[in-house]
Amino acid sequence: MNTRMRRAAFAFSATAMAVSLAACGSAKESGDNPDSGKKTAAAKGDAITVGLLLPENQTARYEKFDKPIIEKQISELTNGKGKVDYLNAKQDATQQSQQIDTMITKKVDVLILDAVDFKAVAQGVKKAKDAGIPVVAYDRLAEGPISAYTSFDNTEVGKTQGEALLKALGGKAKSGEIVMMNGAVTDPNAKQFKDGAHSVLDGKVKIGKEYDTKEWKPENANANMEAAISALGKDKIVGVYSANDGMAGGIITALKGAGLKKLPPVTGQDAELAGVQRIVTGEQYMSIFKSYPQEAETVAKMAVSIAKTGKVDSSLQTSTVDSGTEKGIPSVIVPVVSLTKDNIKDTVVKEGYYTLDEICTPKYKSACDAIGLK
């Protein structure tokens, strides 16, 4: 991990974790048939293999933060003996199902899974468990017999976005209509974001149009926004709830293309560099800052603990969650922060996501200067 990554990683106690992971459990679980091909969860010491399946590579976070931090953390927790076998589904649920089969064939010791389609992977999760491979759901709560889960408080994300939009609207909340651009229906997080936002917005604004955006793609959000502008009229739209930064970019392109001289406030999520730069210029009102380093370190610790002891270390578990098929899944929920032009230095810069030079390129320098970002 480079210097910026190290600054970004939130402090978790490696010493305590090392002690808790020092002992291996029994090499055989009761009830396993030695001829069935199943592996036992605690069969190895540090020489473990962790399968890592991430959902897509359009969002910058997965290659920049999640993958390298997980790899580094697993290496540290296993004294350099553990390894990560990584595959990316590129937003293809069928391909991800095949990748689960690949990990089963390779007999990885534990699988970290960020699902493209939380329901479609249920069968694959069961197949992994039947093969003796525990699955840790990462960022999205997949269905099937999941052994552990870590993510952010997704309902709180939606609430935070909704509250920020209401603040930006001020007295205009009742004077026009907003457009809601939710995420993909195949992503369970999208529903939680939407539910959280509705809990804040309902009754306080008129929702003129609402979309569930296929595959979270900016171009789909752009098309949806163009349709909303055509249906409602550009002058009637006072704000846009966008579930993430990528879609916000597509939405803002549509708004500018419609000839709006002053853009309505648009929300976002993920603190992508392009999103932060749009916040600097005022084109985008806010984003959600989430500590991907903290989330990535947490899932690595969960995976190593399960691979070596058969359970999540008690020092990590903060709560339990229920999925559509399982109850009481051990979980760690990471907090979120509303990112606006007022706290860019205290969030993405302070935590090493981006330097001021990366944000304030020549194109954005005057806008950075105007908000004191220098």
Order of alpha helices (4+ residues) and beta strands (2+ residues): alpha-alpha-beta-alpha-beta-alpha-beta-alpha-beta-beta-alpha-beta-alpha-beta-alpha-beta-alpha-alpha-beta-alpha-beta-beta-beta-alpha-alpha
